[in-house]
């Protein structure tokens, strides 16, 4: 494993207890140059994880609390009239930073979500007639609470597809909960916060370059494509176990999912200290990369099947070439 990656993981583990999968997937998304959506009940370290990652990198960090009354200009910035100069000047918003924590993103109205969509997809924001480029290292960590849906605006499929990974964050185990209790009670939680960054934005860009240079055999590329094809034609693989169902997936993954599988598999291999990518790297990140890119059919929902259930069935049945 790269020394820098190990140092980052160690710093995050000082702050976050019992969320090793969350830590790994955050680093994978960061190295793969994509954005991540964290979904889970409140109080399980989603925001803490985002802040800990930002504290570990010498970069500009900004937390945006999304609310129903938020305006696009509150995120992107706006043209402000400067009376002493007699002209309008652009005043940058919080989005013009390296690492953005979009807290409770599903509470933002559609116009704000559209502004964020441009920033995530095009790496720029448009205010008036001008477009402004975002930093080369631009990483959005969005959180949403799946329990309380009153007063929320569900993210449209187009915006969900902009997230490279959707990570489901669950409750810690009993022994991990005990460790959290002891840390907070003894005041160790605040001491565990990283006192200074352990890497720079240039280090992260270097890791991205290393991941892209990893060797990937043509058979692994074909396996990635076949997984994506399976989400679009699931009946070819699942008809035998669900003979009475025409299809379990109404809409499969877009080509953006293919690219995300490729980049995340490379990042997963790099984090695990390998200089080549295997099908196991693809399988390890497939759920997080694809769960928000497919739409289950009515028949699948009637059977109580989740997107994870369907994807697990496909991963078992799509052969490695």
N, C-alpha and C positions, 0 to 999 in steps of 0.2 A: 504493500500500500504506500502511496505517496506520503512523504513526511508531512506535507502541508495538510492533506486531507485528515490524517490522524490527529494533528494538532487541532484542527477545527472540530472534529468529533469530540475530542477530550474537553474542549472549552464548552461545547454545548451540553455535554454530560454533567458538567459541574452545576448547571442551572436547571436542567430538565431531568426529572426522574421518571424512569419507566416508560419512555416513549422512544425506544431505539428505532422502531420502524419510521416514526415521524422524522427523526433526525436524519436518517439515511435518505429518505425520499426528498427532504428539503435540499440536501446537498446534491442529490441527483438532478433535481430540477434546476438548481443554480448552475451546475456544471454543464447541463444540457441546453442552457440558454433559453429557458422557458419559464412560464409563470405557474403558480400553484394555488389551488383552492383547498382550504382546510375545512372539513365539515365534521362537526361533533357537538355534543352538549356543552353548555357553559362550564367553565371552571376546570378544564382539563389541559391547560397549558398551551392552547393554540396561540394566543397573543404573546405569552411568555417565550415560546419557541421562536417566533418571528423577531422579537426584540433581542433575544440572545444571539441569533444569527447575525443580526445587524451590528451588534456590539462587538462581534468577533472579527468584523471586517472594517478596515479603515475606509469608510465610505460615508456618504450622506444618506441619512435615514429619516423617514417621515411617516408618522402614523396619521391616517385619515379615518375619523369616525363617521361612518355613513349613516345618515338620517333621512327621513322622508322630505325634509325641507331643504336639503342640500341642492345647490345650483351647480351647473357645469363649471362656471367661472370659479367656484370655490375650490375646485380640484385642479383645473388647468391653469388658472390665472386669468387675468383680463387686462384690457387697455384702460388705464386710469389717466384722467386728465390732470396734467401737471400745470397748475395755474401760473407758476413763476416762469415756465417755459412757453406757455400758451399752446401746448400740444399734448396729444395722447402718447403715453408710453406703456409698453407691456410690463406688467408686474407678474413675475412667475408665481404659479401656484405650487402647492405641496407635491404635485406629481413630478416636478422637475428635480427629482433626486434619484439616487442609485437604488435604494431598497425602499419599497413602499408597503406598508401594512394597511390594507384596505379592510378595516374591521367592520363586520356585519354588512358585507357588500350587498346582500339581498334586501337591505332596507333603503337603498338608494332608488330614486325614480328613474324612469326610462332614459331621460335626457342625460343624466349623469352617467348612467351605465354606457350610453353611446359614446360619451367623451372618453371614458376609460377604455372602451373597445378600440378606439383609434390609437390611443397611447400604447396599448398592449400589442396591437397588430402591426401598426406602422412605425412604432418608436418615434412618434411625433405628436404634437398637439396643434390644433388650428384654432386661432383666436382672431376673429374678424376675417381679414383677407390674407393673413400671414400664417405660415406654419413654422413651428419651432421644434428643433430636434431634441430628443431626450439623450441622456448620457449613454455611452457605449455599454456600460454595465447598468442595466435597468431590469429590476426583478420585483414583480408584484406578488405579495403573499396575501391572499384574500381569505377571510374567514366567514363562515355562515353557520347559523344555529338551525338544525333541522327540526327542532322541537316546537319552538314558538313561531308560528307562521302568520299570526295576526299583524297587519301593518307591514307586510313584506312584499317585495316585487320579485317574483321568481326570475332568475337569470334566463334569458332566451338561449336557444341552442347555439346561435351564432357566437354569443359571448362565451358560453361554456367551452366551445371548441377552441377558444383562444388560450385556455389554460392547458399547459402541457400535462399536468397531473391533477387528479382530484384525490386527495388523501383523506380517508376516513379515520378520525382520531377517536379511540375508545377509552373507556375508564381504565386506570391502572390496576394491576393485580394487588392482592392484599398486602404482600410484603413491600411492594412499591409504595402503596398508600401509607404504610407505617413509616417508611423512610421520609416521605413528604411531611408527615406529621412531626417527626422528630426534628427535621431541618428547620421548619418554621418555628416550632416551639423554642428551639435553642438559638434562634436568630441566625442560623447558618445560611438561610436562603439568600438574604441580602449580601452576605459575604461571598457567596458563590458567583455573583454576577461578574462577568469578565471585566477586569479593571482597565484593560487596554486591548486594542485589536491585535490579533495574531497574524493577520495577513492583509494585503492591500488589494485594491480592485485589479491591479495588474496581475497579481497572483491568480485571481479567479479567471481572468482572461487567458492566462497561460494554461490553466487546467482545462479550459474549454478546447484549446488548441490540441492539447495532448489527447483528449477524448476523441476528437475528430480524426486523429492520426492512427488510432487503434485499427488493427487488421480485422476485417469482417469478411468471411468467406461468402461466396455466392450462394451457397446452400442456406446460410443464415439470412441473407437478404430475401431469398425465396420464401423462407419460413415466415418472415415478417409479412410479406405480401399475402401469403396464404391465410394468415390469421385475419388480416383485414378483409379479404374476400369472404372468409367464413362468417364475419359479422353481417355481410350483405346478402349471403345466401345460406343462412343457418340451417335451412331445411335439409341441405345436403349432408349435414353431420348429425342432426338431432332428430330426424324423422323416425329413426328406429326406436328411440326411447320415448318419443311423444308422437305416435303414429296418427292420432286423431287431430293433431294441431298442424295447421298449414305452415305457420312460421312463428317463431318466438321473438323475432326482432323486426320491428316495423321499419326502422331506418338504421343502416349500419354506419360504420365509421367513415369519415371523409379521408381524402389523401393526407390531410394534416395529421391524422392519426398514424399513418405510415411513417411520416417524417419524425413524429414524436417517439414512436417505438424505436426507430433507429438511433436517435440521439440519446434517449434514456438508457437503452441497452448498452451503448458505449460508455456512458457515465457510470453505470452500474459495474461494468467490467473494470473501469479505472479505479473506482472506490475499493474494489476487491483485489486490487494489485495485479491485474492481468493486463497483458499487452495484446489481447485478441478478444473477440466477442463470440460467445457461444449461444445456442438456443436457450440454455438455462438463464442467461442474462435477460433474454427477451421475456421468458416466462415470469421471471421475478418481478418485472415492472408492468406486465401486461394489464393487470387489474386497475392499477392507479392511472394508467395512460388511457384506457379504453372505457372505463365505467361511465364516464359522462359524455361519451361520444356515440352511444347507441341508445335507441329508444325501444323499449320492450313493447310487444304487441299486446292487444287486449287479452288474447288467450293466455299469454304469459302472466299478465297481472292477475287474471282470474285464477290461475293455478298457484298464485302466491310466490312466483319466481321473481327474484331481484336481478338486476343487471349483473351482479357478481355471480349469482347462481348460473346464469346463462354463459357468462364468460368462462367460468371454471369448467363447465361441460365442454365448451369448444376447445379449451386448452388441453383437455384430456384426449380429444378426438382428432384434432388437426395433427397430421403426422409431421415429424421432423424429416425433411428431405435428405 
